[in-house]
Amino acid sequence: MNENLKNYIEDNILPQYINYDKAHQRDHIETVIEESLNLAEHFGVDMDMAYAIAAYHDLGIPEGRETHHITSAKRLLADKELTKWFSDEKLKVMAEAIEDHRASSKNEPRSIYGKIVAEADRNIDTEIVLRRIIQYGISHFPDLNKEEQYTRMLGHLYEKYAEGGYIKLWIPESRNAKKLAELRLIIKDDSKLRSFYNKIYDSIIA
């Protein structure tokens, strides 16, 4: 990887996430970067592009979660520092990848880079998924009590992750398919799901 690019992003882009909601802070971005680089290496594609895409993919969150994939892509294109390392053609592909990463998108990403960041952003580990949903709920719906937060979480799980949910996996080689199957079993088991929920919720509130 280009060390100058890496240093620029670490010094100027990643710190911006420090004040984002708890589900989209720097730790999440670094997880997406790590998995993106693993997948980029597997497919033999441009590591610098994969790195930058992952670093910028949620940058537009403060302007609205519903359109953050669009505003994040615009922020990448507006950052003229990136022209030191990427051609206009590469930047166009990178912006499209960010636009295509959103989990609710019904369309297949337009490039391997879109598939990589979309897959890396899923990170379907049961505890991570539940923690992010609970953190988002507490941050954006602070008036809900513990039981109401559980109901909100359950609704989101069925809408997105359960059988028939809108989540789509684009890379069969990733670990997400197995992890999604495991999560779906837990969603169906209220006792196990509540055990996870109580542990995570209490740790966040504490």
VENKA-V8861 format. One record per backbone hydrogen bond with DSSP energy under -0.5 kcal/mol. CO is the residue of the C=O (numbers start at 0). NH is the residue of the N-H. Records with the same first field share a line. If there is no record, write none. Layout:
BEGIN
CO->NH  NH
END
This chain:
BEGIN
0->2
1->5
2->6
3->7
4->8
5->9
6->10
7->11
8->12  13
12->15
13->16
14->17
15->18
16->19
20->23
21->24
24->27  28
25->29
26->30
27->31
28->32
29->33
30->34
31->35
32->36
33->37
34->38
35->39
36->40
37->41
38->42
39->43  44
45->49
46->50
47->51
48->52
49->53
50->54
51->55
52->56
55->58
57->60
59->62
60->63
63->66
64->67
66->69  70
67->71
68->72
69->73
70->74
71->75
72->76
73->77
74->78
75->78
77->79
78->81
79->82
80->83
81->84  85
86->90
87->91
88->92
89->93
90->94
91->95
92->96
93->97
94->98
95->99
96->100
97->100
101->104
110->114
111->115
112->116
113->117
114->118
115->119
116->120
117->121
118->122
122->124
123->125
124->128
125->129
126->130
127->131
128->132
129->133
130->134
131->135
132->136
133->137
134->138
135->139
136->140
140->143
144->148
145->149
146->150
147->151
148->152
149->153
150->154
151->155
152->156
153->157
154->158
155->159
156->160  161
158->165
159->166
161->164
169->171
170->173
173->176
174->178
175->179
176->180
177->181
178->182
179->183
180->184
181->185
182->186
183->187
184->188
185->188
187->189
188->192
189->193
190->194
191->195
192->196
193->197
194->198
195->199
196->200
197->201
198->202
199->203
200->204
201->205
END
